[in-house]
Amino acid sequence: MSTGLPDNAESGPEASRGRASVVEHFARLAESYGGGEYYARRREAVMRALGPYLARARRILDLGCGNGRYLAEFASAAAGRTVVGADLLPEMLAEARRRATGITGLARADASWPPFRDASLDFIFASHVLPFVADVEAAVTRLARCLCVDGVLFATVGQGRIREALRGAIGESRWNEFEGAVFGRVRRLRDSVVREERHREAFLSAGLSVETIAPGFEVGWPAIEQWVHIRWMPVASNEARASAERLLAEMRTLLGGHRFALEERILLGRRS
């Protein structure tokens, strides 16, 4: 069934200054984002949790599909069905087009203004997207309208417990130094992240029933170090990168054999 979307459709108002910062940040990660063992283990856990819902879905949207890593998984698991990816960044869409074969189409769209007809979708997935939406309540309301009856919206919330796990493993003092070096440049983006309770309230306000699923996964220290290099080093200043490398070397000695039990928290909203 067609979604009625032209390839690379655009929607929504002009970007605000805050959104421009987010766009610039993620544009620099278009090729590498989602690579490495940490992200692979997380995707495996999420796909297992979503499997029963995906099996019933006929019209699937990956909202904020980025460079297409989840989109490729959806296309593989739902062959022959409508699978659409949407993202704001042309750089991400170019990577998604290369990576995610077998999809129905791609749309350039703002997550706050999804360009889909009412009741046109029965599965929407938003991985680490809504935390960067200024008006999450309005965005969820619009997404809920796009769902068919019994359709489901999945949105990740929180940070996967990775920061808590690292803080517990290396202690508060060393963690504070590490956090400042690795995450300092994007502190303003992080501080604006919408918390889980506000997501839940937005789902309920949009008329969705809500539950939380939290698929778990485990990785060793090498995967965490690789995650830092893939996700954060490309957007760090030269000074911060040097400090982070020094701290990573110290942590490698401390945590080389350590295993981290992590999870991806997902809100599941269902339209009745």
SEKOL-893944 format. One line per 5 residues: number of its first residue (from 1); their letters; for each residue x, y, z of C-alpha. Coordinates in steps of 0.02 Angstrom, whole numbers, always signed. Each point is the difference from the previous one (the first is absolute). Layout:
BEGIN
NUM> a> X,Y,Z ~ ...;
This chain:
BEGIN
1> mstgl> +0,+0,+0 ~ +68,+170,-47 ~ +35,+130,+133 ~ -33,+140,-125 ~ +175,+69,+28;
6> pdnae> +116,+61,-136 ~ +182,-46,+22 ~ +90,+133,+105 ~ -162,+92,+47 ~ +30,+148,+115;
11> sgpea> -112,+65,+138 ~ -7,+116,+150 ~ +56,+178,+38 ~ +175,+70,-19 ~ +126,-70,+124;
16> srgra> +28,+95,+160 ~ +174,+41,+63 ~ -8,-146,+123 ~ -51,-123,-133 ~ +141,+64,-111;
21> svveh> +124,-52,+135 ~ -74,-175,+4 ~ +4,-10,-190 ~ +183,+54,-6 ~ +45,-124,+136;
26> farla> -79,-152,-83 ~ +50,+48,-178 ~ +181,-29,+54 ~ -46,-178,+51 ~ -95,-49,-157;
31> esygg> +119,-137,-55 ~ +56,-72,+166 ~ -153,+14,+115 ~ -61,-170,+58 ~ +160,-93,-45;
36> geyya> +96,-115,+116 ~ -41,-136,+124 ~ -93,+107,+128 ~ -129,+58,-126 ~ -11,-173,-80;
41> rrrea> -39,-83,+167 ~ -127,+135,+40 ~ -87,-21,-169 ~ -6,-189,+23 ~ -86,+20,+168;
46> vmral> -123,+129,-67 ~ -43,-103,-154 ~ -36,-152,+109 ~ -118,+105,+105 ~ -86,+77,-151;
51> gpyla> -13,-164,-96 ~ -179,-48,+49 ~ -65,+174,-42 ~ +98,+10,-162 ~ -69,-168,-55;
56> rarri> -177,+73,+2 ~ +45,+167,-79 ~ -43,+39,-181 ~ +51,+184,-11 ~ +160,+42,+93;
61> ldlgc> +85,+167,+31 ~ +174,+25,+70 ~ -12,+181,+57 ~ +171,+81,+14 ~ +71,-148,-94;
66> gngry> +174,+78,-4 ~ +120,-97,-110 ~ -118,-148,-15 ~ +68,-131,+118 ~ -169,-39,+82;
71> laefa> -88,+33,-166 ~ +102,-139,-80 ~ -52,-118,+140 ~ -184,+45,-24 ~ +10,-25,-188;
76> saaag> +79,-171,+26 ~ -127,-54,+132 ~ -151,+69,-94 ~ +40,-44,-180 ~ -144,+38,-117;
81> rtvvg> -80,+126,+116 ~ +2,+190,+1 ~ +160,+59,+88 ~ +36,+187,-3 ~ +142,+100,+79;
86> adllp> -9,+184,+44 ~ +138,+116,+58 ~ +38,+186,-1 ~ +181,-14,-59 ~ +43,-26,-184;
91> emlae> +167,-75,+54 ~ -88,-133,+102 ~ -126,-37,-139 ~ +141,-23,-125 ~ +79,-131,+114;
96> arrra> -169,-82,+31 ~ -32,-14,-186 ~ +166,-89,-20 ~ -22,-117,+149 ~ -186,-42,+10;
101> tgitg> -46,-96,-156 ~ -175,-66,-25 ~ -89,+149,+79 ~ -153,+86,-72 ~ +71,+176,+8;
106> larad> +86,+139,+95 ~ -71,+168,+54 ~ +91,+155,+57 ~ -107,+55,+145 ~ +3,+84,+170;
111> aswpp> -53,-120,+138 ~ -106,+139,+72 ~ -104,+9,-160 ~ -17,-177,-71 ~ -66,+12,-179;
116> frdas> -113,-153,+8 ~ -187,-15,-17 ~ -108,-37,+151 ~ -17,-187,+36 ~ +129,-43,-135;
121> ldfif> +126,-98,+106 ~ -8,-143,+124 ~ +182,-1,+62 ~ +105,+154,+38 ~ +174,-14,+75;
126> ashvl> +95,+153,+64 ~ +173,-42,+65 ~ +76,+144,+100 ~ -102,+128,-96 ~ -135,+73,+113;
131> pfvad> +126,+59,+133 ~ +58,+130,-127 ~ -175,+60,-45 ~ -42,+167,+81 ~ -187,-32,+20;
136> veaav> -8,-186,+33 ~ -185,+7,+47 ~ -51,+74,-168 ~ +114,-119,-95 ~ -71,-155,+85;
141> trlar> -178,+61,-30 ~ +37,+16,-186 ~ +82,-170,-5 ~ -146,-80,+91 ~ -117,+66,-135;
146> clcvd> +105,-90,-131 ~ -31,-168,+86 ~ -138,-118,-51 ~ -109,-74,+136 ~ +109,-120,+100;
151> gvlfa> +155,+79,-78 ~ +155,+19,+108 ~ +127,+138,+30 ~ +169,-47,+74 ~ +114,+136,+68;
156> tvgqg> +164,-25,+90 ~ +23,+95,+162 ~ +150,+28,+113 ~ +182,-37,-34 ~ +5,-190,+10;
161> rirea> +80,+1,+174 ~ +173,+11,-76 ~ +45,+157,+97 ~ -60,-76,+163 ~ +99,-158,-35;
166> lrgai> +160,+96,-35 ~ -23,+113,+151 ~ -21,-152,+111 ~ +153,-86,-73 ~ +125,+144,+8;
171> gesrw> -65,+106,+144 ~ -78,+173,+9 ~ +159,+103,-12 ~ +74,-85,-153 ~ -173,-7,-80;
176> nefeg> -23,+188,+18 ~ +167,+30,-86 ~ -41,-124,-137 ~ -175,+70,-28 ~ +68,+176,-16;
181> avfgr> +131,-53,-127 ~ -109,-113,-107 ~ -170,+82,+11 ~ +44,+180,+36 ~ -27,+65,-176;
186> vrrlr> -177,-68,-7 ~ -51,+40,+179 ~ -135,+119,-58 ~ -75,-133,-112 ~ +5,-126,+142;
191> dsvvr> -74,+118,+127 ~ -150,+29,-113 ~ -42,-184,-12 ~ -181,-34,+43 ~ -17,-118,+148;
196> eerhr> -97,-162,-2 ~ -145,+62,+104 ~ -34,+143,-119 ~ +1,-122,-145 ~ -126,-108,+92;
201> eafls> -112,+148,+35 ~ +8,+50,-183 ~ -52,-175,-54 ~ -147,+0,+121 ~ -52,+175,-52;
206> aglsv> -4,-58,-181 ~ -123,-138,+47 ~ +124,-144,-7 ~ +7,-140,+127 ~ +179,-14,+63;
211> etiap> +118,-132,+63 ~ +189,-9,+18 ~ +110,-136,-72 ~ +185,-8,+42 ~ +97,-128,-103;
216> gfevg> +168,-35,+80 ~ +170,-33,-78 ~ +178,-22,+61 ~ +165,+65,-66 ~ +181,+3,+57;
221> wpaie> +115,+149,+21 ~ +69,-6,-179 ~ -177,+29,-66 ~ -23,+149,+116 ~ +165,+77,-55;
226> qwvhi> -48,-29,-181 ~ -168,+86,+33 ~ +89,+153,+69 ~ +108,+11,-157 ~ -146,-23,-119;
231> rwmpv> -131,+105,+88 ~ +93,+139,+90 ~ +177,+24,-63 ~ -53,+67,-171 ~ -90,+146,+82;
236> asnea> +127,+35,+138 ~ +127,+142,-4 ~ +184,-44,-20 ~ +31,+42,+184 ~ -147,-105,+59;
241> rasae> +53,-144,-112 ~ +175,+0,+74 ~ -70,-2,+178 ~ -122,-137,-45 ~ +136,-109,-76;
246> rllae> +103,+16,+158 ~ -148,-49,+109 ~ -47,-143,-116 ~ +175,-71,+19 ~ -17,+6,+190;
251> mrtll> -172,-80,-8 ~ +63,-135,-118 ~ +118,-57,+137 ~ -137,+5,+131 ~ -142,-74,-102;
256> gghrf> +80,-108,-133 ~ -90,-157,+59 ~ -158,+84,+63 ~ -172,-43,-70 ~ -140,+128,-2;
261> aleer> -184,-49,+15 ~ -97,+133,-96 ~ -176,+26,-66 ~ -96,+102,-127 ~ -157,+74,+78;
266> illgr> -144,+15,-123 ~ -173,+72,+23 ~ -133,-96,-94 ~ -156,+101,-39 ~ -153,-83,-78;
271> rs> -145,+87,-84 ~ -168,-74,+49;
